[in-house]
Structures are given as structure tokens and as C-alpha cells.
């Protein structure tokens, strides 16, 4: 296979891989590093400030946004989690009194996850520090133009993935 540069982009000339050019590689590696570091820092802040994990906070937030309850299948889908992962996580959260799992009134085969008073209080305590962490580590470091560009980039990447059905739950990771 031969490769050639075309306006700063490396392209394959015989149907081989389109290797990343220097700026493409810089963008890809920069995004990966940013995503890993940012997620780790915000997760550490959340745990230190509230004792909640990212998955805990995500579940509590989703339930709160939905009025306090969701069918477990809907919750799993909205979080891009497998049924197994959400079920195991809800069991752990229920042991801590943050949620309950009840039979669905409309369909006895279904299960509903409900936010408890303790879960709502934990979310309300965690939210201000969590938002401050997101601001400190991301939002406040960007100009308004960069923030708008980031939102546009996120939408440009995620919308086709959702349309292609690639938003399916990733493999379980014991989360």
C-alpha cells in the first residue's frame, strides 16, 4: 500500500486504511487523553465530595429527571447500560437506601426503579459540588466559542451513532 499526503491528510491510495495524518492524530489522541483525565478528575471529586460514584449519580439524576421513577428497561436504555449491569447496580444502591425496585403496576413482569427520599437528598447534596467540579475542570476553561464548538462536535459525532443504532449498551464492566 502506498500513502500520500493530501492537504495535510494522509490517504490510502489502494483501498487500504486511511491512516491518521498529524493533525488528525493530534485531535484523536488529545480527545482520548482529555476524556480519560476529565472523567477521572470529576469522578474523584464526586466521590470525595459526596461518596457517590459516577454510576450512582447518573442513576439518581435520571430518576430525578423522570419524576422519581422509571422502568428498569427504560433506565438501562437511557444510560446505555445492559439490563444485567443496571440490575446489579440497582441492587447495590437499594442496599444503601438510595432507590427501591418494585413491580410495575401496569405489567407485573416489569420492574420500576424509584428514587427514595434518601436518594433524592443524596443527589441534592451532591449536585452543587458536582456542577462546580464540571465547571472548574471543563466549562470555565473554555471560551464561549470553544464551548459552542464542543457542543457542535459532540452532536456531530453522537447523532449519527444514535441514528445508526450504535448507541447500544456496552459490554458489562461491573459498574
Secondary structure by P-SEA (a helix, b strand, c coil): cbbbbcccbbbbcccccccccaaaaaaaaaaaaaaaaaaaaaaaaaaaaccccaaaaaaaaaaaaacccccaaaaaaaacccaaaaaaaaaaaaaaccbbbbcccccccbbbbbbcaaaaaaaaaaaaaaaaaaaaaccccccaaaaaaaaaaaaaacaaaaaaccccccccccc
